[in-house]
């Protein structure tokens, strides 16, 4: 990029967005920082203090010599992200709020605000890349006399340990056309090195984890404040009651810790484990409020080769062609070979079916199934149905 542009950077207080702002300034762009406040409930608690993050972001802006604005999107976050988050948990599914947060807040509410400031682009500290694909002059639009438009691809970040394209798969062409990911070309070690070299005050700050904008906290305790919960039986794969759960919303498939039956022995009936094989959450039956658990990591109830996903969103605006691709059903999972088809009751544009070459572990309704063609993230959807059995 040779031309100077006005770029609004989302400064979170973390090192990735800080280095992103630095790199853009080094490239000659006019850089403005924005700190997004998106959560107000108990914001002064030990788990979620946006005040410290803002102080860190302001310190970075001071070192870099850029302006920073504090913007409150808490109402948007509660309406567009958190309400859906709670609905999904109440229904027994396990949502991924980071995916919706990116689509609705960071690349919608924030993008709209940046455009009102006269920005030509926004930038964030995500580990991903955007590639512009020049329009083909031989397209139908060009033939009809209309100017063919360039398209944009979402690519994985070059650091395989930090790639965040999974969380960005719902971004569309309009959003990607105005988005820059300056650290997507760098390994995290290099980002830390740059931050230290230029004296950024947050060079060694720990990476944030936890719920998008809500932070790290005791999760069950947090959900307990918002969700109704009814205790019920915990049953093993033989249908025997072996304990009591505190409410189905508080468990996710594949969960091992915190089930509350860790001291029980299998008495020789576990599949894939001995007397002390760990228990895993395998099913949640909302109809009779029963939590089903199994012993052994590779129990058949935890394995599946087929899923159906809905609420599909495609980066290109159109679904990819049915056929062999790769997919992730959870973040940090290696790409898994699969075949994309349309389910019997829908079109690939809205719903799709994935058949995997090898069994996938603990595929969870509510999570995202994200499709890839090599380094290109194609989009994905929300897992709705899972065919269990390895």
Secondary structure, DSSP 8 states (H G I E B T S, - for coil): --S--EEEEE--SSHHHHHHHHHHHHTT-EEEEEEEE---TTTTSSS--HHHHHHHHHHHHHHHT-EEEEEE-HHHHIIIIIHHHHHHHHTT----HHHHHIIIIIIIIHHHHHHHTT-SEEE---SEEEEEE---TTSHHHHTTS----EEEEEE-SSTTT--GGGGTT--HHHHTTEE-GGGGS-HHHHHHHHHHTT-TTTT-----SBTTTBS--HHHHHHTTS----EEEE-TTS-EEEEES-GGG--TT--TTSS-TT---TT--SS--TT--EEEEEEETTTTEEEEEESTT-GGGEEEEEEEEEEEETTSS---SEEEEEESSTT---EEEEEE--TTS-TTT-EEEEEEEEEES--TTSEEEEEETTEEEEEEEEEEEEE--
